[in-house]
Amino acid sequence: MIDGRWYTTEQLARLLHVDASTVRRWRTLEPFYGPAFVRVSDRVVVYAAADVEAWLWSRRTDPGEMAA
């Protein structure tokens, strides 16, 4: 059984308030950018919610730490 939530490219784009083409572009950038993904087939890519959350946390900026 698969645990956790999985997002399609379109669902992830809506969640992050970006266009789906932006999410697709992230997968092709060198170096790689964006959350880890699973290519289910040539046309289907999914993202685990845990990977998306980890990627978002890695991009976190704390203004209090920057002021120090």
OpenMM code with the backbone's topology and positions (N, CA, C; nanometers):
from openmm import Vec3, app, unit

residues = "MET ILE ASP GLY ARG TRP TYR THR THR GLU GLN LEU ALA ARG LEU LEU HIS VAL ASP ALA SER THR VAL ARG ARG TRP ARG THR LEU GLU PRO PHE TYR GLY PRO ALA PHE VAL ARG VAL SER ASP ARG VAL VAL VAL TYR ALA ALA ALA ASP VAL GLU ALA TRP LEU TRP SER ARG ARG THR ASP PRO GLY GLU MET ALA ALA".split()
positions = [
    Vec3(0.0844, -0.1191, 0.0000),
    Vec3(0.0000, 0.0000, 0.0000),
    Vec3(0.0885, 0.1248, 0.0000),
    Vec3(0.0508, 0.2240, -0.0778),
    Vec3(0.1251, 0.3500, -0.0843),
    Vec3(0.0717, 0.4434, 0.0226),
    Vec3(0.1615, 0.4933, 0.1060),
    Vec3(0.1242, 0.5885, 0.2100),
    Vec3(0.1568, 0.7295, 0.1625),
    Vec3(0.0912, 0.8264, 0.2184),
    Vec3(0.1236, 0.9652, 0.1880),
    Vec3(0.0516, 1.0157, 0.0646),
    Vec3(0.0715, 1.1413, 0.0423),
    Vec3(0.0048, 1.2108, -0.0677),
    Vec3(0.1018, 1.2281, -0.1839),
    Vec3(0.0520, 1.2139, -0.3054),
    Vec3(0.1303, 1.2326, -0.4276),
    Vec3(0.0613, 1.3372, -0.5133),
    Vec3(0.1416, 1.4223, -0.5761),
    Vec3(0.0887, 1.5289, -0.6609),
    Vec3(0.1324, 1.5098, -0.8053),
    Vec3(0.0429, 1.5383, -0.8970),
    Vec3(0.0812, 1.5454, -1.0374),
    Vec3(0.1510, 1.6788, -1.0604),
    Vec3(0.2076, 1.6956, -1.1776),
    Vec3(0.2714, 1.8229, -1.2117),
    Vec3(0.1718, 1.9377, -1.2004),
    Vec3(0.0532, 1.9179, -1.2509),
    Vec3(-0.0486, 2.0224, -1.2486),
    Vec3(-0.0931, 2.0544, -1.1060),
    Vec3(-0.1096, 1.9516, -1.0237),
    Vec3(-0.1487, 1.9744, -0.8842),
    Vec3(-0.0402, 2.0490, -0.8083),
    Vec3(0.0849, 2.0102, -0.8313),
    Vec3(0.1959, 2.0775, -0.7633),
    Vec3(0.2043, 2.2226, -0.8073),
    Vec3(0.1860, 2.2482, -0.9349),
    Vec3(0.1889, 2.3855, -0.9853),
    Vec3(0.0825, 2.4706, -0.9168),
    Vec3(-0.0388, 2.4180, -0.9061),
    Vec3(-0.1458, 2.4920, -0.8369),
    Vec3(-0.1094, 2.5172, -0.6915),
    Vec3(-0.0551, 2.4160, -0.6260),
    Vec3(-0.0172, 2.4279, -0.4856),
    Vec3(0.0869, 2.5381, -0.4653),
    Vec3(0.1829, 2.5478, -0.5578),
    Vec3(0.2928, 2.6445, -0.5455),
    Vec3(0.2634, 2.7780, -0.6149),
    Vec3(0.1458, 2.7879, -0.6765),
    Vec3(0.1048, 2.9104, -0.7461),
    Vec3(0.2010, 2.9469, -0.8592),
    Vec3(0.2395, 2.8449, -0.9353),
    Vec3(0.3205, 2.8647, -1.0547),
    Vec3(0.2535, 2.7908, -1.1701),
    Vec3(0.2983, 2.8188, -1.2905),
    Vec3(0.2449, 2.7497, -1.4072),
    Vec3(0.3026, 2.6088, -1.4152),
    Vec3(0.2258, 2.5153, -1.4681),
    Vec3(0.2741, 2.3774, -1.4819),
    Vec3(0.4005, 2.3716, -1.5677),
    Vec3(0.4137, 2.4622, -1.6644),
    Vec3(0.5345, 2.4637, -1.7478),
    Vec3(0.6580, 2.4975, -1.6651),
    Vec3(0.6412, 2.5744, -1.5589),
    Vec3(0.7528, 2.6061, -1.4695),
    Vec3(0.7999, 2.4802, -1.3979),
    Vec3(0.7065, 2.4020, -1.3474),
    Vec3(0.7416, 2.2777, -1.2785),
    Vec3(0.8100, 2.1820, -1.3762),
    Vec3(0.7587, 2.1737, -1.4982),
    Vec3(0.8222, 2.0879, -1.5991),
    Vec3(0.9650, 2.1345, -1.6292),
    Vec3(0.9843, 2.2643, -1.6392),
    Vec3(1.1173, 2.3197, -1.6667),
    Vec3(1.2153, 2.2871, -1.5543),
    Vec3(1.1683, 2.2910, -1.4294),
    Vec3(1.2551, 2.2576, -1.3157),
    Vec3(1.3159, 2.1194, -1.3329),
    Vec3(1.2398, 2.0261, -1.3893),
    Vec3(1.2889, 1.8882, -1.4040),
    Vec3(1.4000, 1.8769, -1.5073),
    Vec3(1.4108, 1.9744, -1.5956),
    Vec3(1.5098, 1.9649, -1.7032),
    Vec3(1.6301, 2.0557, -1.6826),
    Vec3(1.6287, 2.1367, -1.5787),
    Vec3(1.7404, 2.2285, -1.5552),
    Vec3(1.8654, 2.1537, -1.5129),
    Vec3(1.9794, 2.2079, -1.5473),
    Vec3(2.1102, 2.1564, -1.5020),
    Vec3(2.1797, 2.2692, -1.4289),
    Vec3(2.2090, 2.2612, -1.3013),
    Vec3(2.1762, 2.1476, -1.2149),
    Vec3(2.0258, 2.1399, -1.1885),
    Vec3(1.9853, 2.0226, -1.1453),
    Vec3(1.8455, 1.9946, -1.1155),
    Vec3(1.7889, 2.0969, -1.0178),
    Vec3(1.6629, 2.1336, -1.0347),
    Vec3(1.5954, 2.2282, -0.9467),
    Vec3(1.4573, 2.1726, -0.9167),
    Vec3(1.4056, 2.2038, -0.8002),
    Vec3(1.2713, 2.1608, -0.7641),
    Vec3(1.2735, 2.0366, -0.6775),
    Vec3(1.1552, 1.9951, -0.6347),
    Vec3(1.1457, 1.8763, -0.5495),
    Vec3(1.1751, 1.7483, -0.6281),
    Vec3(1.2183, 1.6467, -0.5564),
    Vec3(1.2406, 1.5152, -0.6170),
    Vec3(1.1096, 1.4657, -0.6775),
    Vec3(1.1210, 1.3846, -0.7813),
    Vec3(1.0018, 1.3357, -0.8490),
    Vec3(1.0193, 1.1901, -0.8892),
    Vec3(0.9072, 1.1275, -0.9235),
    Vec3(0.9062, 0.9892, -0.9710),
    Vec3(0.8450, 0.9902, -1.1104),
    Vec3(0.9181, 0.9393, -1.2069),
    Vec3(0.8658, 0.9273, -1.3437),
    Vec3(0.7966, 0.7912, -1.3540),
    Vec3(0.6643, 0.7934, -1.3527),
    Vec3(0.5848, 0.6717, -1.3591),
    Vec3(0.5849, 0.6162, -1.5017),
    Vec3(0.5822, 0.7062, -1.5985),
    Vec3(0.5889, 0.6688, -1.7394),
    Vec3(0.6430, 0.7889, -1.8161),
    Vec3(0.6502, 0.7785, -1.9470),
    Vec3(0.6993, 0.8912, -2.0272),
    Vec3(0.6150, 1.0168, -2.0078),
    Vec3(0.4882, 0.9991, -1.9774),
    Vec3(0.3973, 1.1131, -1.9684),
    Vec3(0.3486, 1.1430, -1.8277),
    Vec3(0.3813, 1.0576, -1.7322),
    Vec3(0.3290, 1.0757, -1.5959),
    Vec3(0.4444, 1.0910, -1.4981),
    Vec3(0.4437, 1.2051, -1.4276),
    Vec3(0.5424, 1.2342, -1.3237),
    Vec3(0.4641, 1.2702, -1.1982),
    Vec3(0.5072, 1.2178, -1.0841),
    Vec3(0.4415, 1.2506, -0.9574),
    Vec3(0.5460, 1.2941, -0.8549),
    Vec3(0.4985, 1.3685, -0.7577),
    Vec3(0.5823, 1.4224, -0.6520),
    Vec3(0.5246, 1.3817, -0.5173),
    Vec3(0.6070, 1.3259, -0.4301),
    Vec3(0.5616, 1.2893, -0.2956),
    Vec3(0.5500, 1.4163, -0.2117),
    Vec3(0.4435, 1.4248, -0.1355),
    Vec3(0.4223, 1.5409, -0.0507),
    Vec3(0.5415, 1.5631, 0.0423),
    Vec3(0.5990, 1.4560, 0.0942),
    Vec3(0.7147, 1.4687, 0.1847),
    Vec3(0.8336, 1.5321, 0.1126),
    Vec3(0.8560, 1.4962, -0.0146),
    Vec3(0.9652, 1.5551, -0.0917),
    Vec3(0.9396, 1.7021, -0.1208),
    Vec3(0.8154, 1.7353, -0.1503),
    Vec3(0.7800, 1.8756, -0.1755),
    Vec3(0.8038, 1.9583, -0.0494),
    Vec3(0.7591, 1.9059, 0.0633),
    Vec3(0.7771, 1.9786, 0.1889),
    Vec3(0.9250, 1.9943, 0.2232),
    Vec3(1.0040, 1.8900, 0.2042),
    Vec3(1.1475, 1.8983, 0.2319),
    Vec3(1.2136, 2.0028, 0.1424),
    Vec3(1.1750, 2.0053, 0.0152),
    Vec3(1.2313, 2.1032, -0.0773),
    Vec3(1.1931, 2.2446, -0.0358),
    Vec3(1.0674, 2.2648, 0.0032),
    Vec3(1.0248, 2.3973, 0.0480),
    Vec3(1.1020, 2.4408, 0.1725),
    Vec3(1.1191, 2.3510, 0.2684),
    Vec3(1.1951, 2.3850, 0.3893),
    Vec3(1.3405, 2.4189, 0.3556),
    Vec3(1.3975, 2.3519, 0.2569),
    Vec3(1.5369, 2.3795, 0.2200),
    Vec3(1.5518, 2.5178, 0.1581),
    Vec3(1.4443, 2.5744, 0.1082),
    Vec3(1.4475, 2.7081, 0.0470),
    Vec3(1.4072, 2.8179, 0.1446),
    Vec3(1.3792, 2.7808, 0.2670),
    Vec3(1.3320, 2.8743, 0.3687),
    Vec3(1.4391, 2.9771, 0.4027),
    Vec3(1.3968, 3.1033, 0.4111),
    Vec3(1.4852, 3.2111, 0.4534),
    Vec3(1.4263, 3.2724, 0.5798),
    Vec3(1.5065, 3.2806, 0.6831),
    Vec3(1.4632, 3.3407, 0.8090),
    Vec3(1.5217, 3.4817, 0.8143),
    Vec3(1.4371, 3.5854, 0.8034),
    Vec3(1.4869, 3.7227, 0.8055),
    Vec3(1.5648, 3.7563, 0.9320),
    Vec3(1.5283, 3.6919, 1.0429),
    Vec3(1.5998, 3.7163, 1.1685),
    Vec3(1.7449, 3.6694, 1.1619),
    Vec3(1.7675, 3.5586, 1.0925),
    Vec3(1.9040, 3.5075, 1.0779),
    Vec3(1.9846, 3.5942, 0.9822),
    Vec3(1.9197, 3.6536, 0.8838),
    Vec3(1.9892, 3.7373, 0.7869),
    Vec3(2.0359, 3.8672, 0.8496),
    Vec3(1.9609, 3.9169, 0.9489),
    Vec3(1.9939, 4.0446, 1.0117),
    Vec3(2.1152, 4.0351, 1.1026),
    Vec3(2.1470, 3.9161, 1.1471),
    Vec3(2.2581, 3.8982, 1.2421),
    Vec3(2.3933, 3.9170, 1.1785),
] * unit.nanometer
topology = app.Topology()
chain = topology.addChain("A")
for resn in residues:
    res = topology.addResidue(resn, chain)
    for name in ("N", "CA", "C"):
        topology.addAtom(name, app.Element.getBySymbol(name[0]), res)
